[in-house]
Amino acid sequence: MTQERKEGVIVGLGQWLRTPPGRYLLAWEQARLDEIVVDMFGFHALQLGLPQLAGLAANRMPHRWLALNSHDDAERPLPDVAHWPGADAEAYADADALASVFAEGAAPQSVALLTDFDALPFEANSLDLVLLPHTLELTADPHQALREVERVLRPEGRLVVVGLNPASLWGLRQNLGRLRDRLMPSLDDSLFLPRAGEFIGYWRLRDWLRLLSFEIDSAHFGCYRPPLRSERWLARWEWLERLGPRWWPVLGAVYCVTAVKRVHGMRLVGLLRSKRPAGAAAPAVALHQQHFSGAPAASAAASSSTTSVSKLP
């Protein structure tokens, strides 16, 4: 068995992100999020979990927060606001590809907080942007966490979800490793990804979002290289990054989904008229008729002519 299995240590996501495939995954997510959140405007933005990823660094909202799960990160010290993102990249990830992300001059985030992801300390309809980087995979109740995000988002607010795609080579490799562990638990740990977490497929996530009145705005897939642990072999398969989006776009190892919260409003068309029972007919109003001097003569002539006509045989 490996040293980690002997000591009973389970490699978490933070430790796995320091490996070559972890740095490769983190670099893709950072580049994609920088493109997505740069044009999202508002006043309040929140990132739930994964302090190794500066997901809101490119955003220009005046209030941005990083929240960590109180259950998973209760014993972990809060990241310093001056270093998230800041100059000390070694505090969270030792990847050379992230040097530009943690470079000096990057916009610092607001002070981080510890909270429960299924009970956020924010009022309803108060946030403009919420980022979930692998949050739904690692939380105990992803349905409740997603409902809580829907509560705190204002109408037309944006939600960005990043997750691992089970319909990929990485997902297949992880499922085969779990099957091997169940059949032959005495062998070495054969998992490619961290043990913690549960895969949430792209189509499954779309159904969850639609049930909460979210509208899918865009979806991006990436990391098409095979599940290899060596940085040298990952570099040899770099050409798949050009062919993957064209030939098998939904088979990337990671997806990034952007959704908009839609709220159907009401339209006032006027007051409802009350139906009154039909009453008696109103009396006719007699009009005043003006009599001219020639009117009696004309009336007499008309009656005489009528009488003469009636006497004809």
PAZAPA-4460 file (N, C-alpha, C; in steps of 0.05 Angstrom, whole numbers, plus 32768, in hexadecimal, padded with zeros to 4 digits):
% residues 313
    n_x    n_y    n_z   ca_x   ca_y   ca_z    c_x    c_y    c_z   seq   type   mol
   8011   7FE8   8000   8000   8000   8000   8011   8019   8000     1      M     A
   8006   802F   7FF7   8015   8048   7FF7   8017   8053   8013     2      T     A
   8029   8066   8017   802E   8071   8031   8015   807F   803C     3      Q     A
   8005   808C   8029   7FED   8099   8032   7FD8   8085   803C     4      E     A
   7FD5   806E   802F   7FC2   805A   8038   7FCB   804E   8052     5      R     A
   7FE6   804A   8056   7FF0   803E   806F   7FEA   8050   8087     6      K     A
   7FED   806B   8083   7FE9   807D   8099   7FCC   8086   809C     7      E     A
   7FBB   807C   808A   7F9F   8084   808C   7F9A   80A0   8083     8      G     A
   7FAB   80AB   8072   7FA7   80C7   8069   7F9A   80C6   804E     9      V     A
   7F84   80D6   804C   7F76   80D8   8033   7F7E   80F2   8025    10      I     A
   7F88   80F0   800D   7F91   8108   7FFF   7F79   8119   7FF7    11      V     A
   7F79   8132   8000   7F63   8144   7FFA   7F67   8153   7FE0    12      G     A
   7F53   8163   7FDA   7F54   8172   7FC1   7F6B   8186   7FC1    13      L     A
   7F70   8193   7FD8   7F85   81A6   7FD9   7FA0   819A   7FD4    14      G     A
   7FA5   8182   7FDF   7FBF   8175   7FDA   7FC0   816A   7FBE    15      Q     A
   7FAA   8161   7FB3   7FAB   8156   7F98   7FB0   816C   7F83    16      W     A
   7FA7   8185   7F89   7FAC   819B   7F77   7FC9   81A2   7F74    17      L     A
   7FDA   8198   7F86   7FF7   819D   7F84   8005   8189   7F72    18      R     A
   7FF7   8174   7F69   8002   8160   7F57   8002   816B   7F3A    19      T     A
   8010   815F   7F28   8010   8168   7F0C   7FF4   8169   7F00    20      P     A
   7FE3   8154   7F02   7FC8   8157   7EF7   7FB7   816C   7F06    21      P     A
   7FBC   816F   7F20   7FAE   8184   7F2F   7FB5   81A0   7F26    22      G     A
   7FCE   81A5   7F21   7FD7   81BF   7F17   7FCC   81C4   7EFB    23      R     A
   7FCB   81AF   7EEB   7FC0   81B1   7ED0   7FA2   81B8   7ED1    24      Y     A
   7F94   81AC   7EE3   7F77   81B1   7EE7   7F73   81CD   7EF2    25      L     A
   7F82   81D5   7F05   7F7F   81EF   7F12   7F85   8206   7EFF    26      L     A
   7F99   8202   7EEE   7FA0   8217   7EDB   7F8A   821B   7EC6    27      A     A
   7F7D   8205   7EBD   7F67   8208   7EAA   7F50   8216   7EB7    28      W     A
   7F49   820F   7ED0   7F32   821B   7EDD   7F37   8239   7EE2    29      E     A
   7F50   8240   7EE9   7F56   825C   7EEE   7F54   826D   7ED5    30      Q     A
   7F5E   8262   7EBF   7F5C   8271   7EA6   7F3F   8274   7E9C    31      A     A
   7F2F   825F   7EA0   7F14   8260   7E97   7F03   8273   7EA9    32      R     A
   7F07   8273   7EC3   7EF8   8284   7ED4   7F00   82A1   7ED0    33      L     A
   7F19   82A7   7ECA   7F20   82C2   7EC4   7F11   82CD   7EAC    34      D     A
   7F0C   82BD   7E98   7EFD   82C6   7E81   7EDF   82C9   7E87    35      E     A
   7ED5   82B9   7E99   7EB8   82B9   7E9E   7EB0   82D0   7EB1    36      I     A
   7EBE   82D3   7EC7   7EB5   82E6   7EDB   7EBD   8302   7ED6    37      V     A
   7ECE   8307   7EC2   7ED8   8322   7EBE   7EC2   8335   7EB5    38      V     A
   7EAD   832B   7EA7   7E97   833B   7E9D   7E7E   8339   7EAE    39      D     A
   7E7F   832E   7EC6   7E68   832C   7ED7   7E69   8344   7EEB    40      M     A
   7E54   8354   7EEA   7E53   836C   7EFA   7E3F   836A   7F10    41      F     A
   7E43   837B   7F24   7E32   837B   7F3C   7E41   8387   7F53    42      G     A
   7E39   837F   7F6B   7E46   838A   7F83   7E51   8375   7F96    43      F     A
   7E45   835D   7F97   7E4D   8349   7FAA   7E52   832E   7F9C    44      H     A
   7E69   8322   7FA0   7E70   8309   7F95   7E7B   82F7   7FAB    45      A     A
   7E76   82DD   7FA8   7E7E   82C9   7FBD   7E88   82B0   7FB0    46      L     A
   7E9F   82A7   7FBA   7EAA   828D   7FB2   7EA9   827A   7FCA    47      Q     A
   7E9D   8262   7FC5   7E9A   824E   7FDA   7EAF   8238   7FD7    48      L     A
   7EC3   8238   7FE8   7ED6   8223   7FE8   7EED   8227   7FD5    49      G     A
   7F01   8214   7FD6   7F18   8212   7FC5   7F29   822B   7FC5    50      L     A
   7F36   8231   7FDB   7F47   8249   7FDC   7F5F   8248   7FC9    51      P     A
   7F66   8231   7FBF   7F7C   822F   7FAC   7F76   823C   7F91    52      Q     A
   7F5C   8242   7F8C   7F53   824D   7F73   7F49   826A   7F78    53      L     A
   7F56   827D   7F6C   7F4E   8299   7F6E   7F39   829F   7F59    54      A     A
   7F21   8294   7F5D   7F0C   8295   7F48   7F01   82B1   7F43    55      G     A
   7F03   82C3   7F57   7EF8   82DE   7F54   7F0D   82F3   7F4F    56      L     A
   7F26   82EA   7F49   7F3C   82FD   7F45   7F37   8310   7F2E    57      A     A
   7F2B   8307   7F18   7F27   8318   7F01   7F0D   8327   7F02    58      A     A
   7EFC   8323   7F16   7EE3   8331   7F19   7EE7   834C   7F25    59      N     A
   7ED5   835F   7F1E   7ED9   837B   7F26   7EC3   8384   7F3A    60      R     A
   7EB5   8372   7F46   7EA2   837A   7F5A   7EB0   8385   7F73    61      M     A
   7EA4   8399   7F80   7EB2   83A5   7F97   7EB3   8393   7FB0    62      P     A
   7EA1   8381   7FB3   7EA0   836F   7FCA   7EA2   8352   7FC1    63      H     A
   7EB8   8345   7FC8   7EBD   8329   7FC0   7EC6   831A   7FD9    64      R     A
   7EBB   8303   7FDD   7EC2   82F3   7FF5   7EC8   82D6   7FED    65      W     A
   7ED9   82CA   7FFE   7EDF   82AE   7FFD   7ED5   82A1   8016    66      L     A
   7EC3   828E   8013   7EB7   8280   802A   7EC1   8263   802A    67      A     A
   7EC9   8259   8041   7ED2   823D   8045   7EBE   822F   8056    68      L     A
   7EBC   8215   8050   7EA9   8204   805F   7EB3   8200   807C    69      N     A
   7EA2   8206   808F   7EAA   8204   80AB   7EAE   81E7   80B4    70      S     A
   7EA2   81D4   80A6   7EA5   81B8   80AD   7EC0   81AD   80A3    71      H     A
   7EC7   81B4   808B   7EE0   81AA   807F   7EF8   81BA   8086    72      D     A
   7EF5   81D4   808B   7F0C   81E6   808E   7F0C   81F4   80A9    73      D     A
   7F00   81E6   80BD   7EFF   81F3   80D8   7F1B   81F6   80E4    74      A     A
   7F2D   81E2   80DF   7F47   81E3   80EA   7F5B   81F0   80D8    75      E     A
   7F53   81F9   80C0   7F66   8205   80AE   7F66   8223   80B2    76      R     A
   7F7D   8230   80B4   7F7C   824D   80B8   7F71   825C   80A0    77      P     A
   7F64   8272   80A5   7F58   8282   8090   7F6D   828D   807E    78      L     A
   7F6A   828E   8064   7F7E   829A   8053   7F7F   82B8   8057    79      P     A
   7F97   82C2   8057   7F9B   82DE   805A   7F90   82ED   8042    80      D     A
   7F82   8303   8047   7F77   8312   8031   7F8C   831F   8020    81      V     A
   7FA4   8324   802C   7FB9   8330   801D   7FC7   831C   800A    82      A     A
   7FC1   8302   800E   7FCE   82ED   7FFE   7FBA   82DC   7FEF    83      H     A
   7FA1   82E5   7FED   7F8E   82D5   7FDD   7F7E   82E7   7FCB    84      W     A
   7F85   82EA   7FB1   7F9F   82E2   7FA6   7FB5   82F6   7FAD    85      P     A
   7FCD   82EE   7FB0   7FE3   8300   7FB7   7FFD   82F6   7FAC    86      G     A
   8012   82FF   7FB9   802C   82F9   7FAE   8036   82DD   7FB6    87      A     A
   802C   82D2   7FCC   8036   82B9   7FD6   8026   82A2   7FCA    88      D     A
   802E   8299   7FB2   801F   8284   7FA5   8023   8269   7FB3    89      A     A
   803A   8266   7FC2   8040   824C   7FCF   802D   8246   7FE6    90      E     A
   801E   825A   7FEF   800C   8256   8005   7FF5   8243   7FFE    91      A     A
   7FEE   8241   7FE5   7FD7   8231   7FDD   7FDE   821D   7FC6    92      Y     A
   7FEF   8224   7FB4   7FF6   8212   7F9E   8012   8219   7F94    93      A     A
   8021   8204   7F8E   803C   8208   7F85   803E   8204   7F67    94      D     A
   802B   820D   7F58   802A   8209   7F3B   8036   8222   7F2D    95      A     A
   8048   821D   7F1B   8054   8233   7F0C   803F   823F   7EF9    96      D     A
   802B   822E   7EF1   8017   8238   7EDF   8005   824D   7EEC    97      A     A
   8004   824E   7F07   7FF3   8261   7F15   8003   8279   7F1E    98      L     A
   801B   827D   7F14   802B   8293   7F1E   801E   82AE   7F16    99      A     A
   8012   82AF   7EFE   8004   82C7   7EF6   7FEB   82CD   7F06   100      S     A
   7FDF   82B8   7F10   7FC6   82BC   7F20   7FCC   82C7   7F3B   101      V     A
   7FE2   82BE   7F48   7FE9   82C7   7F63   7FFF   82DD   7F62   102      F     A
   8000   82EB   7F4B   8015   82FF   7F48   800E   8318   7F59   103      A     A
   8022   8328   7F5E   801D   8341   7F6C   800C   8354   7F5B   104      E     A
   7FFC   8363   7F69   7FEA   8375   7F5B   7FCF   836A   7F55   105      G     A
   7FCA   8350   7F5A   7FAF   8345   7F56   7F9C   8350   7F6B   106      A     A
   7F83   8353   7F63   7F6F   835F   7F75   7F6A   834D   7F8D   107      A     A
   7F6E   8356   7FA5   7F6A   8345   7FBD   7F4D   8340   7FC2   108      P     A
   7F46   8329   7FCD   7F2B   8323   7FD4   7F25   832D   7FF0   109      Q     A
   7F0B   832F   7FF7   7F03   8337   8011   7F0A   8321   8025   110      S     A
   7F07   8326   803F   7F0E   8314   8054   7EFD   82FA   8051   111      V     A
   7F0A   82E3   8054   7EFB   82CA   8052   7EEC   82C4   806B   112      A     A
   7ED8   82B2   8069   7EC8   82AB   8080   7EC3   828D   8080   113      L     A
   7EBD   8283   8098   7EB6   8267   809B   7E98   8265   809F   114      L     A
   7E8B   8254   808F   7E6E   8252   8090   7E66   8236   8087   115      T     A
   7E4D   8230   808B   7E41   8217   8080   7E36   821E   8064   116      D     A
   7E3D   820D   8051   7E34   8213   8036   7E16   820F   8032   117      F     A
   7E09   8200   8045   7DEC   81FC   8043   7DDD   8210   8054   118      D     A
   7DEB   8224   8060   7DDE   8239   806F   7DF0   8252   806E   119      A     A
   7DEF   8260   8057   7E01   8277   8053   7DF7   828F   8063   120      L     A
   7E0A   829E   806F   7E02   82B5   807F   7DFD   82CE   806E   121      P     A
   7DED   82CC   805A   7DE6   82E2   8049   7DC7   82E4   8047   122      F     A
   7DBE   82FC   8043   7DA1   8300   803F   7D99   82F6   8023   123      E     A
   7D7F   82F1   8020   7D75   82E8   8007   7D77   82FE   7FF2   124      A     A
   7D7E   82F6   7FDA   7D80   8308   7FC3   7D94   831E   7FC8   125      N     A
   7DAC   8317   7FD2   7DC0   832B   7FDA   7DDA   8328   7FCA   126      S     A
   7DDF   8313   7FBC   7DF8   830F   7FAE   7DF4   8310   7F90   127      L     A
   7E08   8319   7F82   7E07   831C   7F65   7E15   8305   7F57   128      D     A
   7E29   82F8   7F64   7E38   82E3   7F58   7E41   82CF   7F6D   129      L     A
   7E3D   82B5   7F68   7E46   82A0   7F79   7E56   828C   7F69   130      V     A
   7E6E   8285   7F72   7E80   8272   7F65   7E82   8259   7F76   131      L     A
   7E7D   8242   7F69   7E7F   8228   7F77   7E94   8217   7F69   132      L     A
   7EAE   8219   7F71   7EC3   8209   7F65   7EC5   81EE   7F74   133      P     A
   7EB9   81D9   7F68   7EB9   81BE   7F74   7EAB   81BE   7F8F   134      H     A
   7E9A   81D1   7F94   7E8C   81D3   7FAE   7E76   81BD   7FB0   135      T     A
   7E67   81BA   7F9B   7E51   81A6   7F9C   7E5C   818A   7F9E   136      L     A
   7E73   8185   7F95   7E7F   816A   7F96   7E88   8163   7FB3   137      E     A
   7E91   8177   7FC2   7E9D   8172   7FDC   7E8A   8177   7FF3   138      L     A
   7E73   8184   7FEE   7E61   818A   8004   7E50   8171   800B   139      T     A
   7E46   8170   8023   7E37   8158   802C   7E1B   8158   801F   140      A     A
   7E0F   816F   801A   7DF4   8170   800E   7DF5   8184   7FF7   141      D     A
   7DFB   817B   7FDF   7DFD   818E   7FC9   7DE3   819A   7FC2   142      P     A
   7DCC   818C   7FC5   7DB2   8198   7FBF   7DAD   81B0   7FD1   143      H     A
   7DB1   81AD   7FEB   7DAC   81C3   7FFE   7DBF   81DA   7FF8   144      Q     A
   7DD8   81D4   7FF2   7DEB   81EA   7FEC   7DE2   81F9   7FD4   145      A     A
   7DD8   81EB   7FBF   7DCF   81F9   7FA7   7DB6   8209   7FAD   146      L     A
   7DA4   81FF   7FBE   7D8C   820E   7FC5   7D94   8227   7FD5   147      R     A
   7DA8   8225   7FE5   7DB1   823C   7FF5   7DBD   8251   7FE3   148      E     A
   7DCB   8249   7FCF   7DD7   825C   7FBB   7DC0   826A   7FAC   149      V     A
   7DAC   825B   7FA5   7D95   8267   7F97   7D87   827C   7FA9   150      E     A
   7D87   8277   7FC2   7D7A   828A   7FD5   7D89   82A4   7FD7   151      R     A
   7DA3   82A3   7FD9   7DB3   82BC   7FDD   7DB8   82CB   7FC3   152      V     A
   7DB4   82BE   7FAC   7DB9   82CC   7F93   7DA1   82DE   7F8D   153      L     A
   7DA6   82F5   7F83   7D91   8307   7F7B   7D86   82FF   7F5F   154      R     A
   7D6E   8308   7F58   7D65   8302   7F3D   7D78   830C   7F27   155      P     A
   7D7D   82FC   7F13   7D90   8301   7EFE   7DAD   82FF   7F08   156      E     A
   7DB1   82F4   7F20   7DCC   82EF   7F2A   7DD9   82D7   7F1C   157      G     A
   7DF4   82D6   7F1D   7E03   82C2   7F0E   7E0E   82AD   7F21   158      R     A
   7E0E   8294   7F18   7E19   827D   7F26   7E2D   826F   7F13   159      L     A
   7E45   826A   7F1E   7E5A   825C   7F0F   7E61   8242   7F1E   160      V     A
   7E5E   822B   7F12   7E63   8211   7F1E   7E7A   8204   7F0F   161      V     A
   7E8E   81FB   7F1E   7EA5   81EC   7F12   7EA5   81D0   7F1F   162      V     A
   7EA6   81BC   7F0E   7EA6   81A1   7F18   7EB4   818D   7F06   163      G     A
   7EBA   8176   7F11   7EC7   8161   7F01   7EB2   8151   7EF2   164      L     A
   7EB8   814B   7EDA   7EA5   813E   7EC8   7EA8   8120   7EC9   165      N     A
   7E93   8111   7ED3   7E96   80F4   7ED4   7E97   80E7   7EB8   166      P     A
   7E8C   80F4   7EA4   7E8C   80EA   7E89   7EA5   80F2   7E7A   167      A     A
   7EBC   80EB   7E86   7ED6   80F2   7E7A   7EEA   80DC   7E80   168      S     A
   7F02   80DE   7E75   7F16   80CA   7E7B   7F1F   80CB   7E98   169      L     A
   7F1F   80E2   7EA4   7F26   80E5   7EC0   7F10   80D8   7ED2   170      W     A
   7EF7   80DC   7ECB   7EE1   80CF   7EDA   7EE1   80B1   7ED7   171      G     A
   7EE7   80A7   7EBF   7EE9   808A   7EBB   7F00   807E   7ECB   172      L     A
   7F16   808C   7ECB   7F2D   8083   7EDB   7F27   8082   7EF9   173      R     A
   7F18   8096   7F03   7F11   8096   7F1F   7EFE   8080   7F26   174      Q     A
   7EEA   807B   7F15   7ED7   8066   7F1A   7EE4   804A   7F1A   175      N     A
   7EF6   8046   7F07   7F04   802D   7F07   7F16   8029   7F1F   176      L     A
   7F22   803E   7F29   7F31   803C   7F42   7F20   8036   7F5A   177      G     A
   7F08   8041   7F5C   7EF7   803A   7F72   7EED   801E   7F70   178      R     A
   7EE8   8014   7F58   7EE0   7FF8   7F55   7EF7   7FE6   7F5D   179      L     A
   7F0F   7FEC   7F57   7F26   7FDC   7F5F   7F29   7FDC   7F7D   180      R     A
   7F25   7FF3   7F8A   7F27   7FF4   7FA7   7F12   7FE3   7FB5   181      D     A
   7EFA   7FE1   7FA9   7EE6   7FD0   7FB5   7EEC   7FB3   7FB1   182      R     A
   7EF7   7FAC   7F9A   7EFC   7F90   7F95   7F16   7F86   7FA2   183      L     A
   7F2A   7F97   7FA2   7F44   7F90   7FAD   7F4E   7FA7   7FC0   184      M     A
   7F43   7FA9   7FD7   7F4A   7FC0   7FE9   7F67   7FBE   7FF4   185      P     A
   7F73   7FA7   7FF2   7F8E   7FA5   7FFD   7FA4   7FB0   7FEB   186      S     A
   7F9C   7FB6   7FD2   7FB0   7FC1   7FBF   7FB4   7FDF   7FC4   187      L     A
   7FC8   7FE9   7FB6   7FCE   8006   7FB9   7FB6   8017   7FB0   188      D     A
   7FB6   8030   7FB9   7FA1   8042   7FB2   7FA4   8049   7F94   189      D     A
   7F8F   8042   7F85   7F90   8046   7F68   7F7E   805D   7F5E   190      S     A
   7F75   806E   7F70   7F64   8084   7F68   7F75   809A   7F5C   191      L     A
   7F6B   80A6   7F47   7F79   80BC   7F3A   7F72   80D7   7F46   192      F     A
   7F59   80DA   7F4E   7F50   80F3   7F5A   7F4D   80EF   7F78   193      L     A
   7F49   8104   7F88   7F45   8101   7FA5   7F2D   80F0   7FAB   194      P     A
   7F2E   80E2   7FC2   7F18   80D1   7FCA   7EFF   80E1   7FD1   195      R     A
   7F02   80F7   7FDE   7EEB   8107   7FE7   7EDD   8113   7FCE   196      A     A
   7EC3   8114   7FD1   7EB4   8121   7FBB   7EA4   810D   7FAB   197      G     A
   7E8F   8116   7F9F   7E7E   8106   7F8E   7E7A   8114   7F73   198      E     A
   7E7D   8105   7F5E   7E7A   8111   7F43   7E5D   811A   7F3F   199      F     A
   7E5A   8131   7F33   7E40   813B   7F2B   7E42   8141   7F0D   200      I     A
   7E33   8132   7EFD   7E35   8135   7EE0   7E29   814F   7ED7   201      G     A
   7E31   8156   7EBE   7E28   8170   7EB3   7E0A   8170   7EAF   202      Y     A
   7DFF   815B   7EA4   7DE2   815A   7E9E   7DD2   8158   7EB8   203      W     A
   7DDD   814B   7ECC   7DD0   814A   7EE6   7DD0   8166   7EF3   204      R     A
   7DE5   8174   7EF0   7DE7   8190   7EFB   7DD3   81A2   7EED   205      L     A
   7DD0   819F   7ED3   7DBD   81AF   7EC4   7DA0   81AB   7ECF   206      R     A
   7D99   8192   7ED5   7D7E   818C   7EDF   7D7B   819A   7EFB   207      D     A
   7D8F   8198   7F0B   7D8D   81A6   7F26   7D89   81C4   7F23   208      W     A
   7D98   81D0   7F10   7D96   81ED   7F0D   7D7B   81F5   7F02   209      L     A
   7D70   81E5   7EEF   7D56   81EC   7EE4   7D40   81EA   7EF9   210      R     A
   7D42   81D7   7F0B   7D2E   81D4   7F20   7D2E   81ED   7F32   211      L     A
   7D44   81FB   7F34   7D46   8212   7F45   7D44   822C   7F35   212      L     A
   7D38   822A   7F1D   7D33   8242   7F0C   7D4C   824F   7F03   213      S     A
   7D62   8240   7EFF   7D7A   824A   7EF3   7D79   8245   7ED5   214      F     A
   7D84   8257   7EC6   7D86   8254   7EA9   7DA4   8251   7EA1   215      E     A
   7DAB   823C   7E93   7DC7   8238   7E8C   7DCF   824D   7E77   216      I     A
   7DE4   825B   7E7E   7DEF   8270   7E6C   7E05   8265   7E5A   217      D     A
   7E17   8256   7E65   7E2D   824B   7E55   7E39   8233   7E64   218      S     A
   7E47   8222   7E55   7E55   820A   7E61   7E6F   8206   7E52   219      A     A
   7E85   8203   7E61   7E9F   81FE   7E56   7EAB   81E5   7E61   220      H     A
   7EB9   81D6   7E50   7EC6   81BD   7E57   7EE4   81C0   7E51   221      F     A
   7EF4   81B2   7E61   7F11   81B4   7E5C   7F20   819C   7E68   222      G     A
   7F3A   819D   7E66   7F4C   8188   7E70   7F46   816D   7E62   223      C     A
   7F4D   816B   7E49   7F48   8153   7E38   7F5F   8140   7E39   224      Y     A
   7F74   8145   7E47   7F8B   8133   7E47   7F84   811A   7E58   225      R     A
   7F91   8103   7E53   7F8C   80EB   7E63   7F93   80EF   7E80   226      P     A
   7F89   80DE   7E91   7F8F   80E0   7EAE   7FAB   80D4   7EB4   227      P     A
   7FBF   80E5   7EB1   7FDB   80DE   7EB5   7FE6   80ED   7ECD   228      L     A
   7FF7   80E0   7EDC   8002   80ED   7EF4   801C   80FC   7EEE   229      R     A
   8029   80F6   7ED8   8043   8102   7ED2   803F   811C   7EC2   230      S     A
   804D   8131   7ECA   804B   814A   7EBB   8057   8147   7E9F   231      E     A
   806B   8136   7E9C   8077   8131   7E82   8063   8124   7E6F   232      R     A
   8054   8111   7E78   8041   8104   7E67   8028   8115   7E61   233      W     A
   8021   8126   7E74   800C   8139   7E6F   8013   814D   7E59   234      L     A
   802D   8155   7E59   8036   8167   7E44   8035   815A   7E29   235      A     A
   803A   8140   7E27   803A   8132   7E0D   801E   8131   7E01   236      R     A
   8009   8132   7E11   7FEE   8131   7E07   7FE1   814D   7E06   237      W     A
   7FF1   8161   7E03   7FE7   817C   7E02   7FD6   8181   7DE9   238      E     A
   7FDB   8172   7DD4   7FCD   8176   7DBB   7FAF   816F   7DBD   239      W     A
   7FA8   8160   7DD1   7F8B   815A   7DD5   7F7B   8172   7DDD   240      L     A
   7F88   8187   7DE8   7F7A   819F   7DF0   7F6F   81AE   7DD8   241      E     A
   7F7B   81AA   7DC0   7F71   81B6   7DA8   7F5B   81A6   7D9A   242      R     A
   7F5D   818B   7D9D   7F49   817A   7D90   7F30   8175   7DA1   243      L     A
   7F33   8176   7DBB   7F1E   816F   7DCD   7F05   8181   7DCA   244      G     A
   7F08   819B   7DCB   7EF0   81AC   7DC8   7EE2   81A9   7DAE   245      P     A
   7EEF   819E   7D9A   7EE2   819B   7D80   7ED5   8180   7D7C   246      R     A
   7EE2   816B   7D85   7ED9   8150   7D7E   7ECA   8143   7D96   247      W     A
   7ED1   8148   7DAE   7EC2   813D   7DC5   7EC0   8152   7DDB   248      W     A
   7EB0   8168   7DD6   7EB1   817E   7DE9   7EA6   8178   7E05   249      P     A
   7E93   8166   7E07   7E87   8161   7E22   7E96   814B   7E31   250      V     A
   7EAD   8142   7E28   7EBC   812D   7E35   7ED5   8138   7E43   251      L     A
   7ED5   8152   7E48   7EEB   815D   7E58   7EEA   8155   7E75   252      G     A
   7F01   8155   7E82   7F02   814C   7E9E   7EF5   8160   7EB1   253      A     A
   7EF1   8179   7EA9   7EE5   818D   7EBB   7ED2   819E   7EAB   254      V     A
   7EBD   81A7   7EB8   7EAA   81B9   7EAB   7EA6   81D2   7EBB   255      Y     A
   7E9E   81E7   7EAE   7E99   8201   7EBB   7E7E   820B   7EB0   256      C     A
   7E6A   820C   7EC1   7E4F   8213   7EB9   7E47   822E   7EC5   257      V     A
   7E3C   823F   7EB4   7E32   825A   7EBD   7E14   825A   7EBA   258      T     A
   7E06   8262   7ECF   7DE9   8263   7ECF   7DDF   827E   7EDA   259      A     A
   7DC7   8285   7ED2   7DBA   829E   7EDA   7DA1   8298   7EEA   260      V     A
   7D9D   82A5   7F00   7D84   82A0   7F10   7D6E   82B1   7F03   261      K     A
   7D59   82A3   7EFB   7D41   82AF   7EEF   7D2A   82AF   7F03   262      R     A
   7D1D   82C6   7F05   7D05   82C9   7F16   7CEF   82D4   7F05   263      V     A
   7CD9   82C5   7F02   7CC3   82CE   7EF2   7CB3   82E2   7F02   264      H     A
   7CB1   82FA   7EF7   7CA2   8310   7F04   7C85   8310   7EFD   265      G     A
   7C76   8322   7F0A   7C59   8326   7F05   7C55   8340   7EF5   266      M     A
   7C40   8340   7EE5   7C39   8358   7ED6   7C1D   8361   7EDD   267      R     A
   7C1A   837A   7EE7   7C00   8384   7EEF   7BF1   838E   7ED6   268      L     A
   7BD9   8384   7ED3   7BC9   838C   7EBB   7BB2   839D   7EC3   269      V     A
   7BAF   83A6   7EDC   7B99   83B7   7EE4   7B88   83AA   7EFA   270      G     A
   7B76   83BA   7F05   7B65   83B0   7F1A   7B4F   839E   7F0F   271      L     A
   7B47   838B   7F1E   7B32   8378   7F15   7B17   8386   7F1A   272      L     A
   7B07   8388   7F06   7AEC   8395   7F08   7AD9   8381   7F15   273      R     A
   7ACA   838C   7F28   7AB6   837B   7F36   7A9D   8379   7F25   274      S     A
   7A92   8361   7F24   7A7A   835C   7F14   7A61   8362   7F25   275      K     A
   7A51   8377   7F1E   7A39   837E   7F2D   7A21   8370   7F1F   276      R     A
   7A0D   8368   7F30   79F5   835D   7F24   79E5   8371   7F14   277      P     A
   79D9   8367   7EFE   79CB   8379   7EEC   79B1   8383   7EFA   278      A     A
   79AC   839D   7EFC   7995   83A8   7F09   797F   83B0   7EF5   279      G     A
   796A   83BE   7EFF   7954   83C7   7EED   795E   83DB   7ED9   280      A     A
   7950   83DC   7EC2   7958   83EF   7EAD   7953   840B   7EB6   281      A     A
   7965   841C   7EB0   7963   8438   7EB7   794D   8446   7EA7   282      A     A
   793D   8458   7EB3   7927   8466   7EA4   7932   8477   7E8E   283      P     A
   7923   8477   7E78   792B   8488   7E62   7928   84A5   7E68   284      A     A
   7939   84B5   7E5E   7939   84D2   7E64   792C   84E0   7E4C   285      V     A
   7917   84EF   7E51   7909   84FD   7E3B   7919   8516   7E33   286      A     A
   791C   8519   7E1A   792C   852F   7E0F   7919   8546   7E0A   287      L     A
   7922   855D   7E0F   7913   8576   7E0A   7913   857C   7DEC   288      H     A
   78FB   857E   7DE0   78F9   8583   7DC3   78F1   85A0   7DBE   289      Q     A
   78FE   85AC   7DAC   78F8   85C8   7DA5   78E3   85C8   7D8F   290      Q     A
   78CD   85D8   7D92   78B7   85DA   7D7F   78BA   85F4   7D6F   291      H     A
   78BA   85F2   7D56   78BC   860A   7D45   78A0   8612   7D3B   292      F     A
   789E   8629   7D30   7884   8633   7D27   7878   8623   7D11   293      S     A
   7888   8618   7D00   787F   8609   7CE9   787A   85EC   7CF0   294      G     A
   787F   85E3   7D09   787C   85C7   7D10   785F   85BE   7D11   295      A     A
   784B   85CE   7D1D   782F   85C4   7D1D   7824   85C2   7D01   296      P     A
   782A   85D4   7CF0   781F   85D3   7CD5   782A   85BA   7CC6   297      A     A
   7843   85B5   7CC9   784E   859D   7CBC   7842   8584   7CC7   298      A     A
   783C   8584   7CE2   782F   856C   7CEE   7813   8568   7CE4   299      S     A
   7805   857E   7CE1   77E9   857C   7CD7   77E8   8573   7CBA   300      A     A
   77FA   857E   7CAA   77FC   8576   7C8E   7802   8558   7C8C   301      A     A
   7814   854E   7C9E   781B   8532   7C9C   7804   8521   7CA4   302      A     A
   77F3   8529   7CB8   77DC   8519   7CC0   77C6   8519   7CAB   303      S     A
   77C2   8530   7C9E   77AD   8531   7C89   77B4   8521   7C71   304      S     A
   77CE   8521   7C6A   77D7   8510   7C54   77D3   84F3   7C5A   305      S     A
   77D8   84EC   7C73   77D5   84D0   7C7B   77B8   84C8   7C7A   306      T     A
   77A6   84DB   7C82   7789   84D5   7C82   777F   84D2   7C65   307      T     A
   7788   84E4   7C53   777F   84E2   7C37   7789   84C9   7C2A   308      S     A
   77A0   84C0   7C31   77AA   84A7   7C25   779A   8490   7C2E   309      V     A
   7792   8490   7C48   7784   8479   7C53   7768   8477   7C47   310      S     A
   775C   848E   7C3D   7741   848D   7C32   7741   8484   7C15   311      K     A
   7756   8481   7C08   7757   8478   7BEC   774E   845B   7BEB   312      L     A
   773E   8454   7BD5   7735   8439   7BD2   774C   8426   7BCE   313      P     A
***
